[in-house]
Amino acid sequence: MVRYLAGQGFTVFMISWSNLTAEQRDPSLEDYRRRGVMAALDAVQAIVPDVPIHAVGSCLGGTILAIVASTMARDGDRRLASVMLMAAQVDFAEACELLLFLDESQVAFLEDLMWEQGYLDRPQMARAFATNRAEDLIWTRAVRRYFLGRQDVPTDLGVWLSDTTRMGSVRPWATRAAV
């Protein structure tokens, strides 16, 4: 996407999650909004003033971008020309398949785990996402490796899911909103 947009003449900026340490355990949704998205918009505007900003957000970053865009619209901040969300949940009334495996006790468990560690670690995040596509990401691999004795075949989705980050206190907020 970046190569395509740059080839079309757009100036492209990217931000990503900070890979938290235990000492950085408590970023709130407001921190991600203010110190993440809003700070990035301020930086972009300083570099290319008077250029409309087209923002793209993915996954929980897209959810946060949707919150930012709505608060900006409410407050009369017109810097965003458009917003595109990919795999981003904005309506938690009918949440994803992950909720088939989540209830209040499991959210409390995740909160306790994050309090103890300071974050939800990468393998823990990957396992949570894998449950969304258990047939492809868990059972097919298990059958191939354990029953058939074959090597795993990398998949696009598997590679994408292996690129996780540690998630701080904002994750239980999103999970709790869905439950």
Backbone as ProteinMPNN parsed JSONL, in Angstrom:
{"seq_chain_A": "MVRYLAGQGFTVFMISWSNLTAEQRDPSLEDYRRRGVMAALDAVQAIVPDVPIHAVGSCLGGTILAIVASTMARDGDRRLASVMLMAAQVDFAEACELLLFLDESQVAFLEDLMWEQGYLDRPQMARAFATNRAEDLIWTRAVRRYFLGRQDVPTDLGVWLSDTTRMGSVRPWATRAAV", "coords_chain_A": {"N_chain_A": [[0.815, -1.172, 0.0], [1.922, 1.244, 0.816], [3.969, 1.632, -1.09], [2.407, 1.792, -3.414], [0.786, 4.091, -2.888], [2.776, 6.075, -2.569], [3.817, 5.969, -5.138], [1.696, 7.083, -6.475], [1.976, 9.682, -5.909], [1.491, 10.532, -3.336], [2.538, 11.723, -0.138], [3.729, 9.681, 2.303], [3.266, 8.714, 5.625], [3.994, 6.72, 8.473], [2.903, 5.167, 11.491], [3.373, 3.064, 14.343], [2.617, 0.555, 16.829], [4.102, 0.924, 20.03], [6.428, -1.264, 21.403], [5.792, -2.368, 24.328], [7.365, -2.223, 27.575], [7.63, -3.658, 30.895], [7.795, -1.457, 32.559], [6.41, 0.431, 31.171], [3.742, -0.038, 31.48], [1.156, 1.065, 31.682], [-0.258, 2.547, 29.54], [-3.009, 4.441, 28.548], [-6.162, 4.446, 26.766], [-6.554, 7.087, 26.126], [-3.886, 7.968, 26.162], [-2.866, 6.622, 23.884], [-4.452, 7.861, 21.985], [-3.845, 10.658, 22.272], [-0.944, 10.872, 22.541], [-0.174, 9.231, 20.526], [-1.854, 9.017, 17.895], [-2.824, 11.741, 17.64], [-0.455, 13.219, 18.112], [1.039, 12.289, 15.955], [-0.477, 13.298, 13.815], [-0.095, 16.031, 14.274], [2.679, 16.172, 13.793], [2.815, 15.41, 11.078], [1.344, 17.497, 9.948], [3.047, 19.619, 10.532], [5.21, 19.031, 8.904], [4.182, 18.833, 6.287], [2.37, 21.245, 5.737], [-1.021, 22.401, 5.369], [-1.925, 20.356, 3.732], [-4.325, 17.98, 2.94], [-5.087, 15.277, 5.132], [-5.118, 11.846, 4.753], [-6.064, 9.157, 6.474], [-5.2, 5.856, 7.541], [-6.14, 3.039, 9.347], [-5.516, 0.035, 11.137], [-6.825, -2.914, 12.629], [-6.797, -2.833, 16.165], [-5.588, -0.37, 16.163], [-7.004, 0.877, 14.149], [-9.495, 1.032, 15.36], [-8.89, 2.861, 17.376], [-8.181, 5.005, 15.728], [-10.697, 5.536, 14.588], [-12.058, 6.473, 16.836], [-10.518, 8.749, 17.344], [-10.994, 10.199, 14.953], [-13.74, 10.683, 15.183], [-13.857, 12.256, 17.518], [-12.341, 14.407, 16.674], [-13.972, 15.412, 14.623], [-16.202, 16.118, 16.146], [-15.06, 18.169, 17.64], [-14.516, 20.052, 15.74], [-12.125, 19.909, 14.342], [-10.62, 19.775, 11.36], [-8.605, 18.384, 9.994], [-8.42, 15.802, 8.973], [-8.988, 14.377, 5.912], [-9.97, 12.002, 4.965], [-10.776, 8.717, 6.202], [-9.711, 5.419, 6.42], [-10.494, 2.198, 7.424], [-9.164, -0.902, 8.341], [-9.865, -4.18, 9.115], [-10.82, -3.34, 11.563], [-12.593, -2.892, 14.474], [-15.527, -1.178, 15.151], [-18.054, -1.222, 16.083], [-19.104, -2.592, 18.847], [-21.28, -3.995, 19.6], [-22.001, -6.303, 18.242], [-19.732, -8.321, 18.374], [-16.651, -9.921, 17.292], [-15.842, -13.408, 16.414], [-14.173, -14.181, 18.427], [-15.393, -13.689, 20.809], [-16.88, -15.898, 21.344], [-15.271, -17.409, 22.888], [-14.725, -15.864, 25.024], [-15.452, -14.533, 28.185], [-16.604, -12.732, 31.085], [-14.954, -13.684, 33.186], [-12.651, -14.51, 31.853], [-11.752, -12.125, 30.73], [-11.151, -10.794, 33.082], [-9.077, -12.485, 33.909], [-7.168, -11.938, 31.884], [-6.713, -9.235, 32.452], [-5.581, -9.479, 35.018], [-3.278, -10.947, 34.367], [-1.979, -9.1, 32.717], [-1.578, -7.084, 34.566], [0.201, -8.324, 36.278], [2.419, -8.933, 34.563], [2.763, -6.561, 33.213], [2.049, -6.172, 30.635], [0.385, -7.701, 27.815], [1.858, -10.391, 26.417], [3.644, -11.088, 23.317], [3.388, -13.877, 22.289], [1.08, -14.568, 23.699], [-0.775, -12.765, 22.677], [-0.785, -13.619, 20.002], [-1.841, -16.213, 20.25], [-4.416, -15.588, 21.108], [-5.455, -14.269, 18.831], [-5.274, -16.355, 17.014], [-7.35, -18.027, 17.708], [-9.489, -16.961, 16.395], [-9.389, -17.977, 13.846], [-9.34, -20.805, 14.105], [-9.511, -23.288, 12.739], [-7.823, -22.977, 10.506], [-5.454, -21.98, 11.674], [-4.797, -23.384, 13.954], [-5.843, -26.144, 14.174], [-5.373, -27.336, 11.587], [-2.608, -27.062, 11.406], [-1.869, -28.599, 13.634], [-2.763, -31.18, 12.927], [-1.227, -31.589, 10.603], [1.431, -31.483, 11.63], [1.559, -33.227, 13.932], [0.025, -35.569, 13.428], [0.473, -36.265, 10.743], [3.152, -35.869, 10.457], [4.424, -33.849, 9.001], [6.14, -30.882, 7.886], [5.389, -27.523, 8.907], [3.654, -25.344, 6.727], [4.264, -22.156, 5.756], [1.834, -19.567, 5.956], [0.152, -16.692, 4.582], [-1.548, -15.429, 6.431], [-0.69, -16.612, 8.815], [1.944, -15.646, 8.984], [1.411, -12.915, 9.186], [0.084, -12.89, 11.655], [2.173, -13.592, 13.296], [3.553, -11.325, 13.621], [3.222, -9.7, 16.031], [2.622, -7.481, 18.819], [3.519, -6.347, 22.101], [0.889, -5.695, 24.303], [-0.476, -3.136, 26.182], [-2.447, -1.664, 28.798], [-4.609, -0.818, 27.262], [-5.693, -2.888, 25.801], [-7.363, -4.645, 27.468], [-9.444, -2.818, 27.775], [-10.553, -2.691, 25.199], [-11.275, -5.366, 24.847], [-13.039, -5.701, 26.985], [-15.011, -3.895, 26.198], [-16.096, -5.273, 24.102], [-17.137, -7.536, 25.329]], "CA_chain_A": [[0.0, 0.0, 0.0], [2.809, 2.41, 0.893], [4.609, 1.797, -2.403], [1.389, 2.243, -4.359], [0.417, 5.476, -2.594], [3.922, 6.93, -2.9], [3.862, 6.004, -6.596], [0.607, 7.945, -6.936], [2.302, 11.057, -5.563], [1.185, 10.857, -1.943], [3.581, 11.655, 0.874], [3.207, 8.669, 3.222], [3.845, 8.611, 6.962], [3.471, 5.547, 9.183], [3.2, 4.985, 12.909], [3.086, 1.704, 14.773], [2.596, 0.378, 18.275], [5.338, 0.819, 20.797], [6.506, -2.574, 22.043], [5.876, -1.97, 25.728], [8.092, -2.946, 28.617], [6.865, -3.675, 32.142], [7.782, -0.104, 33.106], [5.461, 1.228, 30.386], [2.576, -0.905, 31.573], [-0.152, 1.685, 31.856], [-0.787, 3.533, 28.597], [-4.466, 4.38, 28.453], [-6.7, 4.765, 25.452], [-6.276, 8.514, 25.93], [-2.468, 8.081, 25.797], [-2.724, 6.226, 22.481], [-5.104, 8.893, 21.182], [-3.141, 11.94, 22.35], [0.493, 10.77, 22.284], [0.014, 8.447, 19.309], [-2.473, 9.524, 16.67], [-2.845, 13.21, 17.575], [0.932, 13.684, 17.955], [1.432, 11.991, 14.573], [-1.138, 14.283, 12.949], [0.613, 17.304, 14.467], [3.976, 16.068, 13.111], [2.561, 15.428, 9.633], [0.935, 18.852, 9.575], [4.231, 20.486, 10.6], [6.093, 18.713, 7.774], [3.463, 19.178, 5.051], [1.208, 22.037, 6.146], [-2.092, 22.696, 4.407], [-2.194, 19.202, 2.874], [-5.318, 17.135, 3.607], [-4.536, 14.016, 5.634], [-5.918, 10.644, 4.554], [-5.528, 8.248, 7.49], [-5.563, 4.443, 7.461], [-5.883, 2.343, 10.599], [-5.761, -1.4, 11.078], [-7.039, -3.647, 13.874], [-7.1, -1.938, 17.277], [-5.173, 0.962, 15.734], [-8.133, 1.425, 13.407], [-10.519, 1.389, 16.344], [-8.444, 4.112, 17.991], [-8.303, 6.042, 14.699], [-12.116, 5.882, 14.483], [-12.359, 7.308, 18.006], [-9.856, 10.036, 17.097], [-11.703, 10.906, 13.882], [-15.037, 11.169, 15.67], [-13.647, 13.371, 18.45], [-11.89, 15.552, 15.872], [-15.161, 15.969, 13.964], [-16.99, 16.764, 17.198], [-14.372, 19.377, 18.093], [-14.305, 20.967, 14.619], [-10.776, 19.735, 13.784], [-10.879, 19.293, 9.992], [-7.36, 17.962, 9.334], [-8.586, 14.514, 8.293], [-9.801, 14.416, 4.697], [-10.645, 10.709, 4.886], [-10.313, 7.67, 7.113], [-9.979, 4.06, 5.962], [-10.257, 1.244, 8.498], [-8.988, -2.285, 7.89], [-9.962, -5.144, 10.217], [-10.97, -2.522, 12.767], [-13.935, -2.992, 15.019], [-16.052, 0.083, 15.669], [-19.338, -1.529, 16.707], [-18.857, -3.716, 19.737], [-22.545, -4.64, 19.936], [-21.913, -7.65, 17.681], [-18.282, -8.467, 18.248], [-16.109, -11.017, 16.483], [-15.937, -14.782, 16.893], [-13.372, -14.339, 19.632], [-16.274, -13.634, 21.977], [-17.354, -17.243, 21.648], [-14.344, -17.972, 23.856], [-14.45, -14.866, 26.058], [-16.491, -14.08, 29.092], [-16.093, -11.806, 32.09], [-13.856, -14.279, 33.962], [-11.448, -14.521, 31.029], [-11.27, -10.745, 30.649], [-10.508, -10.548, 34.383], [-7.806, -13.214, 33.874], [-6.246, -11.155, 31.053], [-6.34, -8.036, 33.206], [-4.648, -9.903, 36.073], [-2.026, -11.306, 33.702], [-1.329, -7.866, 32.28], [-1.136, -6.37, 35.762], [1.378, -9.041, 36.781], [3.534, -8.81, 33.612], [2.859, -5.198, 32.708], [1.555, -6.167, 29.26], [0.052, -9.005, 27.254], [3.036, -10.669, 25.601], [3.437, -11.421, 21.907], [2.777, -15.192, 22.069], [-0.276, -14.558, 24.244], [-1.586, -12.056, 21.683], [-0.909, -14.473, 18.814], [-2.789, -17.294, 20.565], [-5.764, -15.018, 21.138], [-5.888, -14.044, 17.456], [-5.381, -17.646, 16.322], [-8.658, -18.624, 17.975], [-10.441, -16.451, 15.402], [-9.316, -18.854, 12.674], [-8.784, -22.019, 14.703], [-9.37, -24.37, 11.759], [-6.637, -22.718, 9.688], [-4.247, -21.604, 12.404], [-4.491, -24.308, 15.05], [-6.107, -27.556, 13.911], [-4.678, -27.795, 10.382], [-1.19, -27.189, 11.771], [-1.713, -29.725, 14.557], [-2.905, -32.419, 12.155], [-0.074, -31.713, 9.709], [2.663, -31.739, 12.373], [1.537, -34.345, 14.878], [-0.541, -36.8, 12.887], [1.048, -36.587, 9.441], [4.6, -35.734, 10.534], [4.901, -32.922, 7.978], [6.539, -29.542, 8.32], [4.42, -26.45, 8.698], [3.758, -24.541, 5.521], [3.903, -20.78, 6.133], [0.707, -18.945, 5.273], [0.144, -15.23, 4.716], [-2.193, -15.077, 7.69], [0.192, -17.032, 9.903], [3.062, -14.7, 9.061], [0.861, -11.665, 9.703], [-0.196, -13.062, 13.079], [3.416, -13.706, 14.059], [4.07, -9.964, 13.79], [2.411, -9.09, 17.081], [3.316, -6.589, 19.731], [3.018, -6.407, 23.474], [-0.217, -4.757, 24.446], [-0.674, -2.662, 27.544], [-3.764, -1.615, 29.416], [-5.683, -0.501, 26.33], [-6.284, -4.124, 25.288], [-8.549, -5.053, 28.218], [-10.536, -1.897, 27.493], [-11.184, -3.117, 23.951], [-11.889, -6.667, 25.082], [-14.185, -5.484, 27.872], [-16.049, -3.234, 25.405], [-16.721, -6.302, 23.273], [-17.869, -8.465, 26.196]], "C_chain_A": [[0.875, 1.258, 0.0], [3.445, 2.676, -0.465], [3.609, 2.34, -3.427], [1.052, 3.717, -4.134], [1.549, 6.444, -2.923], [4.048, 7.064, -4.417], [2.78, 6.873, -7.208], [0.822, 9.405, -6.539], [1.97, 11.47, -4.14], [2.46, 10.834, -1.108], [3.032, 10.761, 1.976], [3.991, 8.695, 4.527], [3.221, 7.396, 7.627], [3.826, 5.634, 10.658], [2.82, 3.559, 13.265], [3.067, 1.672, 16.289], [4.005, 0.418, 18.843], [5.33, -0.548, 21.468], [6.818, -2.358, 23.523], [6.802, -2.847, 26.555], [7.227, -2.913, 29.868], [6.771, -2.278, 32.749], [6.778, 0.8, 32.383], [4.071, 0.609, 30.422], [1.233, -0.208, 31.476], [-0.57, 2.715, 30.816], [-2.301, 3.352, 28.494], [-4.896, 4.616, 27.007], [-6.43, 6.234, 25.13], [-4.809, 8.741, 25.56], [-2.259, 7.724, 24.33], [-3.348, 7.275, 21.561], [-4.233, 10.147, 21.109], [-1.681, 11.825, 21.929], [0.806, 9.961, 21.032], [-0.546, 9.16, 18.098], [-2.42, 11.049, 16.586], [-1.439, 13.788, 17.406], [1.422, 13.427, 16.532], [0.792, 12.986, 13.606], [-0.47, 15.649, 13.062], [1.948, 17.296, 13.719], [3.8, 16.128, 11.596], [2.209, 16.839, 9.187], [2.113, 19.824, 9.612], [5.144, 20.269, 9.396], [5.463, 19.117, 6.448], [2.2, 19.962, 5.421], [0.219, 22.225, 4.995], [-2.328, 21.577, 3.399], [-3.223, 18.338, 3.603], [-4.704, 15.78, 3.982], [-5.556, 12.906, 5.415], [-5.315, 9.584, 5.473], [-6.063, 6.839, 7.288], [-5.218, 3.806, 8.793], [-6.282, 0.89, 10.489], [-5.917, -1.96, 12.483], [-7.375, -2.663, 15.001], [-6.638, -0.515, 16.981], [-6.264, 1.648, 14.924], [-9.273, 1.825, 14.323], [-10.162, 2.715, 17.005], [-8.539, 5.258, 16.987], [-9.76, 6.469, 14.538], [-12.542, 6.778, 15.645], [-11.769, 8.703, 17.81], [-10.633, 10.839, 16.057], [-13.037, 11.457, 14.378], [-14.869, 12.32, 16.657], [-13.146, 14.61, 17.708], [-13.085, 16.212, 15.184], [-16.03, 16.71, 14.977], [-16.4, 18.111, 17.588], [-14.08, 20.371, 16.967], [-12.91, 20.916, 14.014], [-10.93, 19.058, 12.424], [-9.621, 18.804, 9.271], [-7.506, 16.654, 8.573], [-9.519, 14.677, 7.094], [-10.58, 13.119, 4.535], [-10.015, 9.754, 5.893], [-10.681, 6.332, 6.491], [-9.592, 3.11, 7.091], [-10.18, -0.16, 7.921], [-8.997, -3.193, 9.118], [-10.076, -4.429, 11.556], [-12.418, -2.596, 13.233], [-14.359, -1.638, 15.576], [-17.412, -0.107, 16.33], [-19.15, -2.778, 17.548], [-20.144, -4.427, 20.146], [-22.573, -6.077, 19.414], [-20.453, -7.912, 17.366], [-17.918, -9.759, 17.519], [-16.269, -12.384, 17.149], [-15.147, -15.026, 18.163], [-14.252, -14.363, 20.872], [-16.915, -14.977, 22.284], [-16.511, -17.873, 22.746], [-14.092, -17.034, 25.03], [-15.678, -14.619, 26.91], [-15.831, -13.2, 30.147], [-14.911, -12.389, 32.862], [-12.56, -14.295, 33.157], [-10.881, -13.118, 30.831], [-10.562, -10.39, 31.949], [-9.155, -11.254, 34.451], [-6.768, -12.439, 33.062], [-5.787, -9.897, 31.778], [-5.344, -8.374, 34.31], [-3.279, -10.229, 35.486], [-1.264, -10.054, 33.274], [-0.847, -7.046, 33.471], [0.154, -6.996, 36.287], [2.597, -8.807, 35.888], [3.798, -7.369, 33.197], [2.339, -5.064, 31.289], [1.096, -7.574, 28.918], [1.133, -9.303, 26.229], [2.659, -11.128, 24.196], [2.839, -12.812, 21.688], [1.346, -15.268, 22.606], [-1.229, -13.844, 23.287], [-1.829, -12.951, 20.467], [-1.899, -15.607, 19.06], [-4.222, -16.775, 20.574], [-6.293, -14.804, 19.722], [-6.075, -15.365, 16.704], [-6.735, -18.295, 16.564], [-9.72, -18.117, 17.012], [-10.488, -17.319, 14.154], [-8.726, -20.191, 13.098], [-8.591, -23.137, 13.683], [-8.088, -24.206, 10.947], [-5.361, -22.611, 10.506], [-3.889, -22.533, 13.554], [-4.636, -25.752, 14.595], [-5.399, -28.082, 12.672], [-3.199, -28.001, 10.668], [-0.969, -28.4, 12.668], [-1.796, -31.051, 13.81], [-1.673, -32.637, 11.286], [1.175, -32.13, 10.492], [2.604, -33.034, 13.177], [1.032, -35.642, 14.269], [0.099, -37.224, 11.57], [2.565, -36.467, 9.416], [5.195, -34.815, 9.485], [5.279, -31.582, 8.597], [5.392, -28.56, 8.102], [4.706, -25.737, 7.392], [3.357, -23.119, 5.91], [2.728, -20.268, 5.301], [0.793, -17.436, 5.472], [-0.427, -14.816, 6.064], [-1.33, -15.457, 8.885], [1.372, -16.099, 10.088], [2.579, -13.376, 9.634], [0.626, -11.772, 11.211], [1.071, -13.195, 13.911], [4.054, -12.341, 14.299], [3.208, -9.217, 14.806], [3.264, -8.159, 17.92], [2.807, -6.842, 21.137], [1.938, -5.347, 23.617], [-0.419, -4.417, 25.904], [-2.144, -2.57, 27.91], [-4.898, -1.274, 28.46], [-6.372, -1.774, 25.833], [-7.462, -4.596, 26.129], [-9.723, -4.104, 28.001], [-11.284, -2.364, 26.248], [-11.899, -4.448, 24.136], [-13.13, -6.516, 25.948], [-15.326, -4.805, 27.108], [-16.8, -4.253, 24.558], [-17.564, -7.262, 24.099], [-19.016, -7.716, 26.81]], "O_chain_A": [[0.601, 2.215, -0.724], [3.46, 3.813, -0.937], [3.93, 3.236, -4.207], [1.035, 4.502, -5.082], [1.312, 7.511, -3.489], [4.35, 8.145, -4.924], [2.925, 7.349, -8.334], [-0.028, 10.258, -6.794], [2.147, 12.632, -3.774], [3.353, 10.021, -1.346], [1.972, 11.053, 2.531], [5.222, 8.698, 4.529], [2.059, 7.073, 7.38], [4.9, 6.107, 11.03], [2.033, 2.924, 12.563], [3.451, 2.637, 16.95], [4.966, -0.005, 18.201], [4.317, -0.945, 22.044], [7.976, -2.188, 23.908], [6.995, -4.031, 26.279], [6.209, -2.222, 29.905], [5.771, -1.95, 33.389], [6.35, 1.817, 32.928], [3.311, 0.738, 29.462], [0.235, -0.874, 31.2], [-1.202, 3.703, 31.189], [-2.796, 2.232, 28.368], [-4.08, 4.945, 26.146], [-6.115, 6.577, 23.991], [-4.509, 9.607, 24.738], [-1.559, 8.436, 23.61], [-2.825, 7.544, 20.48], [-3.922, 10.636, 20.023], [-1.219, 12.575, 21.07], [1.931, 10.0, 20.532], [0.183, 9.825, 17.362], [-2.011, 11.593, 15.56], [-1.246, 14.736, 16.645], [2.14, 14.251, 15.964], [1.449, 13.462, 12.681], [-0.299, 16.345, 12.06], [2.313, 18.287, 13.086], [4.552, 16.819, 10.909], [2.712, 17.321, 8.172], [2.17, 20.754, 8.808], [5.78, 21.209, 8.92], [6.135, 19.679, 5.583], [1.098, 19.413, 5.418], [0.585, 22.208, 3.82], [-2.874, 21.822, 2.323], [-3.018, 17.995, 4.767], [-3.903, 15.22, 3.234], [-6.708, 13.011, 5.836], [-4.177, 9.161, 5.269], [-7.221, 6.646, 6.917], [-4.122, 4.011, 9.315], [-7.265, 0.551, 9.83], [-5.23, -1.536, 13.412], [-8.168, -1.745, 14.793], [-7.223, 0.444, 17.486], [-6.428, 2.865, 15.005], [-9.94, 2.834, 14.094], [-11.017, 3.585, 17.175], [-8.935, 6.366, 17.352], [-10.031, 7.658, 14.368], [-13.299, 7.73, 15.455], [-12.427, 9.709, 18.072], [-10.899, 12.024, 16.257], [-13.417, 12.574, 14.029], [-15.656, 13.266, 16.637], [-13.489, 15.734, 18.074], [-13.192, 17.438, 15.167], [-16.531, 17.799, 14.696], [-17.128, 19.072, 17.836], [-13.468, 21.412, 17.204], [-12.549, 21.803, 13.241], [-11.327, 17.895, 12.35], [-9.586, 18.813, 8.041], [-6.774, 16.424, 7.611], [-10.679, 15.061, 7.238], [-11.704, 13.12, 4.035], [-8.895, 9.952, 6.363], [-11.823, 6.127, 6.08], [-8.497, 3.205, 7.645], [-11.02, -0.56, 7.115], [-8.221, -2.988, 10.051], [-9.5, -4.86, 12.555], [-13.346, -2.381, 12.454], [-13.643, -1.029, 16.37], [-17.868, 0.769, 17.065], [-19.049, -3.886, 17.021], [-20.107, -5.359, 20.95], [-23.11, -6.967, 20.074], [-20.005, -7.744, 16.232], [-18.781, -10.569, 17.182], [-16.757, -12.501, 18.273], [-15.422, -15.975, 18.897], [-13.9, -14.984, 21.875], [-17.44, -15.172, 23.38], [-16.975, -18.766, 23.454], [-13.328, -17.369, 25.936], [-16.796, -14.512, 26.407], [-14.624, -12.96, 30.094], [-13.96, -11.668, 33.163], [-11.481, -14.111, 33.722], [-9.664, -12.944, 30.769], [-9.503, -9.762, 31.934], [-8.192, -10.701, 34.982], [-5.623, -12.296, 33.491], [-4.612, -9.535, 31.724], [-4.374, -7.645, 34.519], [-2.249, -9.839, 36.036], [-0.048, -9.967, 33.449], [0.186, -6.382, 33.387], [1.08, -6.291, 36.689], [3.685, -8.518, 36.386], [4.927, -7.007, 32.868], [2.202, -3.948, 30.788], [1.383, -8.525, 29.645], [1.306, -8.547, 25.273], [1.517, -11.503, 23.927], [1.856, -12.927, 20.957], [0.501, -15.954, 22.032], [-2.369, -14.276, 23.111], [-2.95, -13.03, 19.963], [-2.704, -15.93, 18.188], [-5.134, -17.452, 20.101], [-7.448, -15.12, 19.439], [-6.952, -15.468, 15.846], [-7.221, -19.04, 15.712], [-10.747, -18.77, 16.828], [-11.516, -17.387, 13.48], [-7.739, -20.655, 12.527], [-7.601, -23.865, 13.755], [-7.355, -25.171, 10.727], [-4.308, -23.092, 10.087], [-2.775, -22.467, 14.074], [-3.666, -26.509, 14.622], [-4.866, -29.19, 12.709], [-2.605, -28.986, 10.232], [-0.003, -29.142, 12.492], [-0.983, -31.946, 14.04], [-1.134, -33.742, 11.235], [1.898, -33.031, 10.066], [3.522, -33.851, 13.1], [1.564, -36.711, 14.569], [0.25, -38.418, 11.312], [3.204, -36.912, 8.462], [6.356, -34.98, 9.111], [4.807, -31.208, 9.671], [4.544, -28.748, 7.229], [5.861, -25.553, 7.006], [2.229, -22.897, 6.349], [2.649, -20.51, 4.096], [1.429, -16.96, 6.413], [0.133, -13.963, 6.752], [-1.249, -14.709, 9.859], [1.759, -15.794, 11.216], [3.254, -12.777, 10.471], [0.937, -10.843, 11.955], [1.046, -12.937, 15.115], [4.988, -12.219, 15.091], [2.55, -8.23, 14.476], [4.478, -8.071, 17.742], [1.774, -7.484, 21.327], [2.072, -4.235, 23.107], [-0.52, -5.301, 26.755], [-2.976, -3.313, 27.389], [-6.062, -1.433, 28.828], [-7.548, -1.721, 25.475], [-8.5, -4.929, 25.556], [-10.877, -4.532, 28.037], [-12.513, -2.424, 26.247], [-13.007, -4.635, 23.634], [-14.159, -7.135, 25.675], [-16.493, -5.114, 27.35], [-18.001, -4.11, 24.324], [-18.592, -7.749, 23.628], [-19.784, -8.289, 27.584]]}, "name": "protein", "num_of_chains": 1, "seq": "MVRYLAGQGFTVFMISWSNLTAEQRDPSLEDYRRRGVMAALDAVQAIVPDVPIHAVGSCLGGTILAIVASTMARDGDRRLASVMLMAAQVDFAEACELLLFLDESQVAFLEDLMWEQGYLDRPQMARAFATNRAEDLIWTRAVRRYFLGRQDVPTDLGVWLSDTTRMGSVRPWATRAAV"}
